């Protein structure tokens, strides 16, 4: 998965957020059913885009701070491995539902960075679940009623967006601080090594053995 996480954060998420802003503006001008659906769809795409970024970032951060176990990385990538009859190993996509992926990320960011896990008994999580149901309803409609969006549906969708992005920003802020602390530790170790500190040299030698 050779993806530039910083590039993804800048252009990818920026475009998704812009879509939400444009959809909100159009809804304010017309407030028609197509406008409501477009806002809900744009909002859902922004949430899923942020979720994708957080997944890649978690893998990226863990390589620097606390490595994840293989099955956690596979789950974040939504991948599994199968052995074919010819003995070849192939990757296989394994879809993880949105709500399950949020729970997985909450656990992983808690493990790697020590952030508080999401309160899954809160009203905010209940609202997020409702937003996911609305998104699924208009994405896979089976009747005219399924694609009807009332003002409360719009409000639920927007609350979910703001709540999830607030959590994501907190996680990213914690990640940046952890990486800075991590780099500061290595910088101090390097300076001690340059000064000939035997303890620092021993730590470095041990790190090389662990990497090997």
DRENFI-938384 format. One line per field, with one value per atom (N, C-alpha, C): residue in one letter; residue number from 1; atom name; x, y, z. Coordinates in Angstrom, 3 decimals. Layout:
// residues N
residu = [A  ...]
num = [NUM  ...]
atome = [CA  ...]
u = [X  ...]
v = [Y  ...]
w = [Z  ...]
This chain:
// residues 212
residu = [X  X  X  X  X  X  X  X  X  X  X  X  X  X  X  X  X  X  X  X  X  X  X  X  X  X  X  X  X  X  X  X  X  X  X  X  X  X  X  X  X  X  X  X  X  X  X  X  X  X  X  X  X  X  X  X  X  X  X  X  X  X  X  X  X  X  X  X  X  X  X  X  X  X  X  X  X  X  X  X  X  X  X  X  X  X  X  X  X  X  X  X  X  X  X  X  X  X  X  X  X  X  X  X  X  X  X  X  X  X  X  X  X  X  X  X  X  X  X  X  X  X  X  X  X  X  X  X  X  X  X  X  X  X  X  X  X  X  X  X  X  X  X  X  X  X  X  X  X  X  X  X  X  X  X  X  X  X  X  X  X  X  X  X  X  X  X  X  X  X  X  X  X  X  X  X  X  X  X  X  X  X  X  X  X  X  X  X  X  X  X  X  X  X  X  X  X  X  X  X  X  X  X  X  X  X  X  X  X  X  X  X  X  X  X  X  X  X  X  X  X  X  X  X  X  X  X  X  X  X  X  X  X  X  X  X  X  X  X  X  X  X  X  X  X  X  X  X  X  X  X  X  X  X  X  X  X  X  X  X  X  X  X  X  X  X  X  X  X  X  X  X  X  X  X  X  X  X  X  X  X  X  X  X  X  X  X  X  X  X  X  X  X  X  X  X  X  X  X  X  X  X  X  X  X  X  X  X  X  X  X  X  X  X  X  X  X  X  X  X  X  X  X  X  X  X  X  X  X  X  X  X  X  X  X  X  X  X  X  X  X  X  X  X  X  X  X  X  X  X  X  X  X  X  X  X  X  X  X  X  X  X  X  X  X  X  X  X  X  X  X  X  X  X  X  X  X  X  X  X  X  X  X  X  X  X  X  X  X  X  X  X  X  X  X  X  X  X  X  X  X  X  X  X  X  X  X  X  X  X  X  X  X  X  X  X  X  X  X  X  X  X  X  X  X  X  X  X  X  X  X  X  X  X  X  X  X  X  X  X  X  X  X  X  X  X  X  X  X  X  X  X  X  X  X  X  X  X  X  X  X  X  X  X  X  X  X  X  X  X  X  X  X  X  X  X  X  X  X  X  X  X  X  X  X  X  X  X  X  X  X  X  X  X  X  X  X  X  X  X  X  X  X  X  X  X  X  X  X  X  X  X  X  X  X  X  X  X  X  X  X  X  X  X  X  X  X  X  X  X  X  X  X  X  X  X  X  X  X  X  X  X  X  X  X  X  X  X  X  X  X  X  X  X  X  X  X  X  X  X  X  X  X  X  X  X  X  X  X  X  X  X  X  X  X  X  X  X  X  X  X  X  X  X  X  X  X  X  X  X  X  X  X  X  X  X  X  X  X  X  X  X  X  X  X  X  X  X  X  X  X  X  X  X  X  X  X  X  X  X  X  X  X  X  X  X  X  X  X  X  X  X  X  X  X  X]
num = [1  1  1  2  2  2  3  3  3  4  4  4  5  5  5  6  6  6  7  7  7  8  8  8  9  9  9  10  10  10  11  11  11  12  12  12  13  13  13  14  14  14  15  15  15  16  16  16  17  17  17  18  18  18  19  19  19  20  20  20  21  21  21  22  22  22  23  23  23  24  24  24  25  25  25  26  26  26  27  27  27  28  28  28  29  29  29  30  30  30  31  31  31  32  32  32  33  33  33  34  34  34  35  35  35  36  36  36  37  37  37  38  38  38  39  39  39  40  40  40  41  41  41  42  42  42  43  43  43  44  44  44  45  45  45  46  46  46  47  47  47  48  48  48  49  49  49  50  50  50  51  51  51  52  52  52  53  53  53  54  54  54  55  55  55  56  56  56  57  57  57  58  58  58  59  59  59  60  60  60  61  61  61  62  62  62  63  63  63  64  64  64  65  65  65  66  66  66  67  67  67  68  68  68  69  69  69  70  70  70  71  71  71  72  72  72  73  73  73  74  74  74  75  75  75  76  76  76  77  77  77  78  78  78  79  79  79  80  80  80  81  81  81  82  82  82  83  83  83  84  84  84  85  85  85  86  86  86  87  87  87  88  88  88  89  89  89  90  90  90  91  91  91  92  92  92  93  93  93  94  94  94  95  95  95  96  96  96  97  97  97  98  98  98  99  99  99  100  100  100  101  101  101  102  102  102  103  103  103  104  104  104  105  105  105  106  106  106  107  107  107  108  108  108  109  109  109  110  110  110  111  111  111  112  112  112  113  113  113  114  114  114  115  115  115  116  116  116  117  117  117  118  118  118  119  119  119  120  120  120  121  121  121  122  122  122  123  123  123  124  124  124  125  125  125  126  126  126  127  127  127  128  128  128  129  129  129  130  130  130  131  131  131  132  132  132  133  133  133  134  134  134  135  135  135  136  136  136  137  137  137  138  138  138  139  139  139  140  140  140  141  141  141  142  142  142  143  143  143  144  144  144  145  145  145  146  146  146  147  147  147  148  148  148  149  149  149  150  150  150  151  151  151  152  152  152  153  153  153  154  154  154  155  155  155  156  156  156  157  157  157  158  158  158  159  159  159  160  160  160  161  161  161  162  162  162  163  163  163  164  164  164  165  165  165  166  166  166  167  167  167  168  168  168  169  169  169  170  170  170  171  171  171  172  172  172  173  173  173  174  174  174  175  175  175  176  176  176  177  177  177  178  178  178  179  179  179  180  180  180  181  181  181  182  182  182  183  183  183  184  184  184  185  185  185  186  186  186  187  187  187  188  188  188  189  189  189  190  190  190  191  191  191  192  192  192  193  193  193  194  194  194  195  195  195  196  196  196  197  197  197  198  198  198  199  199  199  200  200  200  201  201  201  202  202  202  203  203  203  204  204  204  205  205  205  206  206  206  207  207  207  208  208  208  209  209  209  210  210  210  211  211  211  212  212  212]
atome = [N  CA  C  N  CA  C  N  CA  C  N  CA  C  N  CA  C  N  CA  C  N  CA  C  N  CA  C  N  CA  C  N  CA  C  N  CA  C  N  CA  C  N  CA  C  N  CA  C  N  CA  C  N  CA  C  N  CA  C  N  CA  C  N  CA  C  N  CA  C  N  CA  C  N  CA  C  N  CA  C  N  CA  C  N  CA  C  N  CA  C  N  CA  C  N  CA  C  N  CA  C  N  CA  C  N  CA  C  N  CA  C  N  CA  C  N  CA  C  N  CA  C  N  CA  C  N  CA  C  N  CA  C  N  CA  C  N  CA  C  N  CA  C  N  CA  C  N  CA  C  N  CA  C  N  CA  C  N  CA  C  N  CA  C  N  CA  C  N  CA  C  N  CA  C  N  CA  C  N  CA  C  N  CA  C  N  CA  C  N  CA  C  N  CA  C  N  CA  C  N  CA  C  N  CA  C  N  CA  C  N  CA  C  N  CA  C  N  CA  C  N  CA  C  N  CA  C  N  CA  C  N  CA  C  N  CA  C  N  CA  C  N  CA  C  N  CA  C  N  CA  C  N  CA  C  N  CA  C  N  CA  C  N  CA  C  N  CA  C  N  CA  C  N  CA  C  N  CA  C  N  CA  C  N  CA  C  N  CA  C  N  CA  C  N  CA  C  N  CA  C  N  CA  C  N  CA  C  N  CA  C  N  CA  C  N  CA  C  N  CA  C  N  CA  C  N  CA  C  N  CA  C  N  CA  C  N  CA  C  N  CA  C  N  CA  C  N  CA  C  N  CA  C  N  CA  C  N  CA  C  N  CA  C  N  CA  C  N  CA  C  N  CA  C  N  CA  C  N  CA  C  N  CA  C  N  CA  C  N  CA  C  N  CA  C  N  CA  C  N  CA  C  N  CA  C  N  CA  C  N  CA  C  N  CA  C  N  CA  C  N  CA  C  N  CA  C  N  CA  C  N  CA  C  N  CA  C  N  CA  C  N  CA  C  N  CA  C  N  CA  C  N  CA  C  N  CA  C  N  CA  C  N  CA  C  N  CA  C  N  CA  C  N  CA  C  N  CA  C  N  CA  C  N  CA  C  N  CA  C  N  CA  C  N  CA  C  N  CA  C  N  CA  C  N  CA  C  N  CA  C  N  CA  C  N  CA  C  N  CA  C  N  CA  C  N  CA  C  N  CA  C  N  CA  C  N  CA  C  N  CA  C  N  CA  C  N  CA  C  N  CA  C  N  CA  C  N  CA  C  N  CA  C  N  CA  C  N  CA  C  N  CA  C  N  CA  C  N  CA  C  N  CA  C  N  CA  C  N  CA  C  N  CA  C  N  CA  C  N  CA  C  N  CA  C  N  CA  C  N  CA  C  N  CA  C  N  CA  C  N  CA  C  N  CA  C  N  CA  C  N  CA  C  N  CA  C  N  CA  C  N  CA  C  N  CA  C  N  CA  C  N  CA  C  N  CA  C  N  CA  C  N  CA  C  N  CA  C  N  CA  C  N  CA  C  N  CA  C  N  CA  C  N  CA  C  N  CA  C  N  CA  C  N  CA  C  N  CA  C  N  CA  C  N  CA  C  N  CA  C  N  CA  C  N  CA  C  N  CA  C  N  CA  C  N  CA  C  N  CA  C  N  CA  C  N  CA  C  N  CA  C]
u = [0.853  0.000  0.895  1.394  2.298  1.497  0.946  0.139  0.739  0.875  1.402  0.305  0.464  -0.573  -0.785  0.303  0.176  -0.565  -0.287  -0.977  -2.470  -2.752  -4.135  -4.875  -4.239  -4.855  -5.147  -4.210  -4.367  -5.395  -5.140  -6.002  -7.263  -7.130  -8.259  -9.320  -8.924  -9.879  -10.378  -9.495  -9.907  -11.034  -10.942  -11.980  -13.296  -13.229  -14.439  -15.139  -14.356  -14.933  -15.542  -14.880  -15.423  -16.774  -16.898  -18.177  -19.285  -18.959  -19.948  -20.340  -19.368  -19.646  -20.540  -20.259  -21.075  -22.484  -22.599  -23.908  -24.721  -24.054  -24.749  -25.254  -24.441  -24.832  -26.052  -26.036  -27.155  -28.422  -28.260  -29.428  -30.039  -29.189  -29.685  -30.418  -30.048  -30.680  -31.990  -32.083  -33.255  -34.049  -33.323  -33.943  -34.910  -34.479  -35.261  -34.729  -35.528  -35.100  -33.744  -33.500  -32.171  -31.038  -31.310  -30.286  -30.007  -31.055  -30.876  -30.093  -30.453  -29.736  -28.274  -28.020  -26.638  -25.815  -26.423  -25.688  -25.396  -26.381  -26.169  -25.089  -25.140  -24.133  -22.733  -22.649  -21.349  -20.808  -21.701  -21.301  -20.792  -21.505  -21.094  -19.744  -19.537  -18.265  -17.126  -17.391  -16.354  -15.991  -16.988  -16.730  -15.916  -16.309  -15.594  -14.187  -14.040  -12.715  -11.798  -12.333  -11.560  -11.216  -12.157  -11.928  -10.789  -10.765  -9.701  -8.351  -8.340  -7.098  -6.611  -7.513  -7.135  -6.591  -7.118  -6.620  -5.178  -4.915  -3.553  -2.600  -3.075  -2.236  -1.905  -2.869  -2.627  -1.500  -1.503  -0.431  0.894  0.847  2.047  2.616  1.750  2.193  2.730  2.056  2.450  3.856  4.248  5.605  6.658  6.279  7.218  7.124  5.949  5.717  5.566  4.518  4.251  3.681  4.468  4.010  2.712  1.843  0.619  0.932  0.085  0.246  -0.335  0.074  -0.283  -1.793  -2.548  -3.991  -4.659  -4.086  -4.635  -4.398  -3.196  -2.896  -3.793  -3.978  -4.839  -6.270  -6.747  -8.108  -8.228  -7.210  -7.233  -7.214  -6.512  -6.433  -7.617  -8.464  -9.591  -9.087  -8.034  -7.430  -7.310  -7.397  -7.139  -6.253  -5.727  -4.883  -5.453  -5.452  -5.928  -4.855  -4.804  -3.883  -4.687  -4.367  -5.070  -4.641  -5.380  -5.056  -3.674  -3.175  -1.844  -0.740  -1.139  -0.162  0.236  -0.319  0.016  -0.831  -0.194  -0.882  -1.364  -2.635  -3.203  -3.939  -3.913  -4.686  -6.153  -7.002  -8.446  -9.090  -9.903  -10.573  -11.641  -11.642  -12.650  -13.271  -14.462  -15.130  -15.418  -15.096  -15.394  -16.461  -17.600  -18.652  -18.158  -18.755  -18.344  -18.260  -19.318  -19.360  -18.302  -18.082  -17.051  -15.667  -15.448  -14.146  -13.875  -14.916  -14.736  -14.340  -14.980  -14.637  -13.201  -12.805  -11.438  -10.430  -10.683  -9.765  -9.682  -10.815  -10.832  -9.912  -9.982  -9.131  -7.657  -7.376  -5.988  -5.343  -6.073  -5.506  -5.312  -6.172  -5.989  -4.722  -4.514  -3.352  -2.048  -2.027  -0.791  -0.487  -1.537  -1.316  -1.873  -2.644  -3.204  -4.392  -4.992  -6.161  -7.352  -8.290  -9.484  -10.304  -10.842  -11.705  -13.021  -13.687  -14.983  -15.974  -16.831  -17.876  -19.034  -19.090  -20.102  -21.472  -21.589  -22.902  -23.457  -22.729  -23.105  -24.177  -24.814  -25.809  -25.145  -23.865  -23.148  -22.960  -22.638  -22.480  -23.824  -24.883  -26.219  -26.573  -26.235  -26.492  -25.675  -24.417  -23.556  -24.141  -24.675  -25.310  -26.522  -27.301  -28.449  -28.003  -26.923  -26.397  -25.965  -25.363  -24.949  -26.162  -27.231  -28.459  -29.067  -29.042  -29.569  -28.742  -27.427  -26.535  -26.819  -26.970  -27.240  -28.598  -29.553  -30.915  -30.958  -30.266  -30.325  -29.306  -28.310  -27.325  -27.861  -28.681  -29.270  -30.792  -31.449  -32.900  -33.703  -34.828  -35.726  -37.146  -37.335  -38.652  -38.481  -39.542  -39.495  -39.281  -39.802  -39.654  -38.200  -37.441  -36.038  -35.192  -35.558  -34.736  -35.299  -36.319  -36.864  -36.054  -35.541  -34.722  -35.460  -35.764  -36.432  -35.389  -35.782  -34.811  -34.057  -34.718  -34.036  -32.919  -33.142  -32.095  -30.854  -31.096  -29.988  -29.237  -29.987  -29.379  -28.565  -29.108  -28.398  -27.077  -27.142  -25.958  -24.889  -25.301  -24.334  -23.719  -24.527  -23.986  -22.946  -23.207  -22.266  -20.947  -21.032  -19.825  -18.977  -19.599  -18.850  -18.278  -19.050  -18.588  -17.394  -17.494  -16.422  -15.166  -15.331  -14.158  -13.480  -14.264  -13.678  -12.816  -13.322  -12.561  -11.292  -11.439  -10.307  -9.212  -9.611  -8.632  -7.898  -8.633  -8.000  -6.987  -7.352  -6.427  -5.187  -5.387  -4.260  -3.339  -3.935  -3.136  -2.294  -2.910  -2.185  -1.079  -1.371  -0.379  0.829  0.577  1.685  2.551  1.902  2.655  3.485  2.898  3.619  4.820  4.638  5.749  6.857  6.457  7.460  8.239  7.511  8.167  9.115  8.635  9.438  10.721  10.577  11.755  12.680  12.096  12.925  13.761  13.155  13.897  15.086  14.845  15.927  16.991  16.557  17.512  18.430  17.816  18.613  19.564  19.070  19.910  21.102  20.843  21.909  22.969  22.518  23.467  24.316  23.682  24.427  25.435  25.032  25.953  27.163  26.905  28.005  28.966  28.391  29.219  29.931  29.651  30.315  29.685  28.408  27.698  27.564  28.167  28.105  26.688  25.847  24.459  23.700  23.916  23.261  23.701  24.979  25.484  24.867  24.688  24.068  22.610  21.905  20.516  20.426  21.309  21.318  21.624  22.575  22.942  21.778  21.061  19.899  18.805  18.610  17.594  17.911  19.189  19.589  19.304  19.553  19.278  17.798  16.939  15.496  14.990  15.579  15.177  15.619  16.786  17.275  16.491]
v = [-1.180  0.000  1.239  1.611  2.743  4.019  4.601  5.802  6.885  8.091  9.231  9.743  9.501  9.863  11.370  12.151  13.605  14.126  13.535  13.924  13.600  12.433  12.014  12.994  13.415  14.336  15.673  16.150  17.465  17.516  16.841  16.959  16.109  14.889  13.962  14.439  14.653  15.095  16.507  17.344  18.702  18.710  17.839  17.758  17.252  16.270  15.726  16.762  17.521  18.569  19.677  19.988  20.997  20.547  19.250  18.719  18.946  18.742  18.958  20.430  21.312  22.744  23.192  22.697  23.052  22.502  21.263  20.648  21.397  21.840  22.626  23.950  24.579  25.851  25.661  24.607  24.350  23.995  23.283  22.952  24.227  25.141  26.398  27.234  27.062  27.841  27.234  25.895  25.237  24.360  23.575  22.661  21.683  21.135  20.115  18.729  17.703  16.341  15.979  16.295  15.980  16.679  17.906  18.645  17.983  17.495  16.809  15.518  14.764  13.507  13.772  14.802  15.119  15.474  16.205  16.563  15.331  14.453  13.234  12.366  12.252  11.451  12.064  13.382  14.055  13.927  14.029  13.895  12.488  11.494  10.099  9.833  10.394  10.211  10.865  12.030  12.710  11.884  11.311  10.469  9.242  8.597  7.394  7.732  8.905  9.339  9.574  10.227  10.444  9.111  8.183  6.861  6.157  6.301  5.697  6.324  7.641  8.324  7.845  7.749  7.332  5.905  5.069  3.698  3.680  4.430  4.482  5.127  6.187  6.888  5.979  5.161  4.250  3.276  2.766  1.861  2.609  3.821  4.642  5.000  5.457  5.847  4.644  3.506  2.335  1.872  2.088  1.702  2.510  3.715  4.581  4.458  4.090  4.141  2.747  2.037  0.708  -0.156  -1.098  -1.905  -2.649  -2.708  -3.490  -4.931  -5.833  -7.226  -7.394  -8.452  -8.633  -8.620  -9.280  -9.359  -7.994  -7.117  -5.768  -4.971  -5.108  -4.421  -4.961  -6.270  -6.870  -6.358  -6.218  -5.723  -4.274  -3.450  -2.055  -1.945  -2.835  -2.825  -3.542  -4.167  -4.971  -6.059  -6.743  -7.790  -9.088  -10.169  -11.486  -12.217  -13.356  -14.132  -15.537  -16.029  -17.382  -18.147  -19.441  -20.307  -21.068  -20.849  -21.508  -22.971  -23.707  -25.122  -25.329  -24.301  -24.419  -24.045  -23.742  -23.419  -21.964  -21.142  -19.722  -18.970  -18.002  -17.175  -15.900  -15.582  -14.393  -13.561  -12.239  -11.353  -11.405  -11.258  -11.290  -10.158  -9.351  -8.243  -8.780  -8.294  -8.666  -7.386  -7.077  -5.838  -5.806  -4.679  -4.465  -3.373  -3.630  -2.617  -1.341  -0.227  1.087  1.143  0.725  0.840  -0.051  -1.219  -2.116  -1.527  -0.846  -0.244  0.906  1.673  2.758  2.179  1.097  0.455  -0.071  -0.667  -1.177  -0.041  1.071  2.206  2.789  2.852  3.364  2.528  1.208  0.324  0.468  0.611  0.690  2.013  3.120  4.403  4.445  3.738  3.626  2.825  1.757  0.888  1.594  2.263  2.859  4.193  5.005  6.372  6.667  5.727  5.947  6.901  7.194  8.076  7.330  8.084  7.464  6.834  5.654  5.020  5.773  5.634  6.277  5.691  6.537  6.081  5.547  4.228  3.618  3.520  4.072  4.140  5.568  6.458  7.873  8.167  9.334  9.778  10.091  10.529  10.824  9.563  8.441  7.185  6.714  6.875  6.519  7.328  8.605  9.467  9.003  8.602  8.132  6.871  5.993  4.780  5.117  6.097  6.534  7.098  7.868  8.438  7.332  6.273  5.141  4.451  4.339  3.725  4.564  5.890  6.788  6.657  6.618  6.465  5.157  4.066  2.768  2.761  3.442  3.461  4.134  5.281  5.976  5.431  4.687  4.079  2.795  2.075  0.817  0.881  1.811  1.991  0.846  0.562  -0.476  0.045  1.322  1.937  3.449  4.143  5.607  6.197  5.530  6.010  5.980  5.016  4.877  6.076  6.746  7.860  9.207  9.189  10.430  10.855  12.067  12.609  13.766  13.634  14.735  15.596  16.759  17.657  17.006  16.110  15.440  14.531  13.874  13.030  13.862  15.056  15.958  16.346  16.678  17.094  15.956  14.749  13.582  13.384  13.506  13.335  14.374  15.634  16.693  16.545  16.144  15.926  14.814  13.763  12.646  13.115  13.963  14.479  15.282  16.245  17.113  16.334  15.382  14.580  13.714  13.053  12.153  12.925  14.068  14.858  15.418  15.746  16.223  15.129  13.887  12.749  12.543  12.615  12.399  13.437  14.694  15.760  15.516  15.055  14.746  13.624  12.589  11.478  11.937  12.764  13.237  14.127  14.957  15.819  14.985  13.953  13.055  12.320  11.939  11.239  12.112  13.369  14.288  14.521  14.649  14.849  13.610  12.427  11.186  11.028  11.361  11.253  12.241  13.451  14.441  13.968  13.420  12.904  11.769  10.913  9.780  10.267  11.266  11.797  12.530  13.196  13.875  12.875  11.716  10.673  10.187  9.966  9.491  10.567  11.829  12.931  12.999  12.821  12.834  11.643  10.488  9.301  9.517  10.148  10.415  11.333  12.362  13.288  12.586  11.700  10.949  10.002  9.419  8.529  9.300  10.484  11.315  11.697  11.825  12.191  10.978  9.794  8.589  7.965  8.256  7.700  6.189  5.355  3.898  3.358  3.944  3.487  3.710  4.867  5.174  4.198  3.870  2.918  1.540  1.143  -0.146  -0.180  0.927  1.012  0.894  1.575  1.534  0.134  -0.529  -1.890  -2.837  -2.658  -3.492  -3.264  -2.007  -1.681  -2.350  -2.363  -3.004  -4.497  -5.135  -6.564  -6.837  -5.976  -6.164  -5.995  -5.042  -4.857  -6.001  -6.590  -7.720  -8.977]
w = [0.000  0.000  0.000  -1.163  -1.262  -1.537  -0.503  -0.628  0.241  -0.327  0.408  1.335  2.632  3.590  3.632  3.564  3.603  2.378  1.208  -0.021  0.100  0.652  0.831  1.728  2.813  3.747  3.078  2.245  1.646  0.540  -0.563  -1.733  -1.633  -1.168  -1.109  -0.121  1.124  2.130  1.841  1.300  0.957  -0.061  -1.062  -2.095  -1.505  -0.615  -0.009  0.870  1.620  2.472  1.606  0.495  -0.416  -0.969  -1.273  -1.754  -0.733  0.535  1.594  1.651  1.560  1.628  0.478  -0.717  -1.887  -1.737  -1.256  -1.066  -0.010  1.045  2.087  1.512  0.677  0.063  -0.837  -1.648  -2.558  -1.806  -0.700  0.110  0.696  1.115  1.656  0.623  -0.645  -1.712  -2.174  -2.175  -2.765  -1.792  -0.988  -0.022  -0.683  -1.822  -2.509  -2.140  -2.436  -2.114  -2.733  -4.024  -4.584  -3.829  -3.362  -2.615  -1.269  -0.625  0.662  0.472  -0.571  -0.820  -1.158  -1.956  -2.316  -1.085  -0.142  1.067  1.915  2.047  2.829  2.170  0.845  0.145  0.293  0.119  0.247  1.666  2.641  4.043  4.332  3.818  4.019  3.373  2.184  1.490  2.279  2.875  3.668  4.897  5.547  6.720  6.327  5.235  4.808  4.319  3.705  3.288  4.475  5.509  6.727  7.387  7.351  7.928  7.190  5.884  5.066  5.414  5.548  5.923  7.291  8.260  9.607  9.611  8.727  8.628  8.130  7.065  6.533  7.530  8.178  9.152  10.333  10.762  11.885  11.556  10.337  9.918  9.867  9.331  9.207  10.578  11.483  12.823  13.593  13.434  14.223  13.868  12.620  12.220  12.955  13.395  14.097  15.616  16.127  17.571  18.181  17.803  18.356  17.242  16.717  15.589  15.889  14.887  14.991  14.627  15.104  14.707  13.308  12.634  11.222  10.985  11.856  11.608  11.768  12.591  12.728  11.446  10.882  9.623  8.510  8.469  7.457  7.577  8.804  9.022  8.572  8.878  8.453  6.932  6.295  4.828  4.184  5.011  4.514  3.571  4.021  3.213  4.000  3.273  3.836  2.839  3.234  2.341  2.200  0.967  0.708  -0.059  0.176  -0.554  -1.599  -2.862  -3.954  -4.088  -4.911  -5.111  -5.701  -6.410  -7.008  -6.029  -4.771  -3.744  -3.678  -4.566  -4.563  -3.535  -2.888  -1.902  -2.588  -2.401  -3.017  -1.972  -2.201  -1.339  -1.733  -0.754  -0.992  -0.201  -0.867  -0.194  0.746  1.973  2.958  3.516  3.051  3.439  4.934  5.561  6.975  7.060  7.668  7.776  8.447  8.067  8.561  10.081  10.764  12.223  12.871  12.297  12.835  12.638  11.511  11.253  12.220  12.547  13.519  14.872  15.282  16.559  16.533  15.403  15.273  15.400  14.703  14.764  16.170  16.834  18.201  19.091  18.936  19.733  19.368  18.070  17.623  18.041  17.893  18.312  19.828  20.543  21.985  22.299  21.563  21.786  21.425  20.274  19.774  20.442  20.661  21.126  22.509  23.056  24.381  24.415  23.251  23.246  23.844  24.384  24.946  23.824  24.092  23.099  23.020  21.890  21.708  22.697  23.240  24.155  23.312  23.186  22.323  22.984  24.179  24.832  24.783  24.130  24.117  23.072  23.222  22.250  20.909  20.948  19.711  18.871  19.540  18.807  18.273  19.041  18.571  17.333  17.345  16.191  14.991  15.238  14.155  13.519  14.340  13.825  12.964  13.400  12.608  11.264  11.277  10.038  9.079  9.623  8.791  8.179  8.937  8.423  7.303  7.478  6.440  5.172  5.351  4.202  3.473  4.205  3.589  2.886  3.475  2.917  1.549  1.410  0.124  -0.877  -0.383  -1.279  -1.888  -1.131  -1.606  -1.462  -2.175  -2.007  -2.619  -1.974  -2.468  -2.641  -2.331  -2.499  -2.550  -2.962  -3.017  -1.627  -0.620  0.746  1.201  0.672  1.070  0.671  -0.421  -0.886  -0.441  0.389  0.920  2.142  2.108  3.193  3.839  5.125  5.828  6.538  7.033  7.686  8.842  9.570  10.682  10.180  9.019  8.430  8.102  7.565  7.239  8.506  9.556  10.815  11.434  11.398  11.924  11.170  9.856  9.018  9.346  9.519  9.804  11.196  12.166  13.511  13.497  12.728  12.628  12.028  11.002  10.360  11.341  12.017  12.922  14.105  14.612  15.743  15.344  14.192  13.778  13.415  12.764  12.411  13.658  14.680  15.939  16.568  16.530  17.052  16.218  14.892  13.996  14.232  14.414  14.662  15.975  16.988  18.278  18.112  17.349  17.120  16.360  15.339  14.545  15.383  16.229  17.097  18.050  18.611  19.518  18.757  17.520  16.707  16.448  16.075  15.789  17.024  18.188  19.418  19.765  19.545  19.840  18.918  17.635  16.696  17.041  17.454  17.845  19.063  20.044  21.240  20.871  19.944  19.502  18.834  17.943  17.249  18.215  19.213  20.217  20.999  21.317  22.042  21.222  19.918  19.057  18.870  18.828  18.686  19.914  21.090  22.322  22.360  21.909  21.868  20.942  19.787  18.835  19.433  20.120  20.733  21.793  22.562  23.582  22.946  21.818  21.115  20.614  20.073  19.578  20.707  21.911  23.063  23.659  23.095  23.567  24.788  25.043  26.196  25.993  26.857  26.672  26.770  27.614  27.731  26.430  25.812  24.550  23.463  23.453  22.470  22.664  23.929  24.220  23.755  23.991  23.552  22.037  21.355  19.879  19.382  19.998  19.599  19.808  20.916  21.195  20.168  19.774  18.771  17.443  17.074  15.821  15.843  17.018  17.148  17.003  17.602  17.527  16.107  15.358  13.976  13.110  13.493  12.712  12.979]
